[in-house]
């Protein structure tokens, strides 16, 4: 993928995530299917992870040898989903702000950066494209599917 393609796909995912989240029933905000996150947890995570990965991109730009990424046990990630507070619209607004910060960081990514080497905390040496796919594109696509599944579960329930 080119940097422009990454940005275009990211923008489309952001638009879809925010539309789905905004359309969700506020009464179902804390509905939690067994083994899954509630909409409140997903939205709290959307308010946290884009900021984190925007910061990781900035750290990598400053020092290409720095170790970037995180594991599922990262304290900020866990705190965000452990006890999400706020109403749907507040959580969506926080997600919107966080997604915009990441989009701004992606604006600085060039085609040359896409294939540049990184050092991932969990996966070791890999090109930036793998980082962007895993932590941005596939990550957002997975949460979009999660929000849609929550909607379907609450409509059936």
C-alpha positions, 0 to 999 in steps of 0.5 A: 500500500502507498501512504495515500492508500493507508490514509484513505482506508484509515479515513473510511474506517474512521467514518464508518466507526463513528457513524456506527457508534453514533447510531448505536442505541444509548440504552445498549451502551453497557450490554456485554455479550459473554466474552466480549466488550460492551459498546462503552468499552469499545468506544473507550478503547477508540478514545485511547488507542489511536492517541497511543499509536500516534505517539508511537509513530512520532517516537519512531520518526524521532528515533527509527531504532526505538521499540514501538507497539504494545501488548494486550497487557498495556496498562493504558489499554486495560484502564480504558476498557476496564471501567469506561465512563461517559454517555455514548455521545461523550465517548463518541466525541472522545473517539473522534478526537483520538481518531483525528490525532492518529489521522494527523500522524498518518498525514506525515507518513510517506511512501518511503516510510511504508517499507522502512524498518521498525522494531516491534515490542512483540513481533521484532523487526518488521516494516512500518507497513506491518505496524500500520496494518496491525495497529491501525487498519486491521485494528479499526476494521476489527472494532468496526465488526465488533460494533456491528455485532453488538448492534445485531446482538442488541436488536435481537435481544 
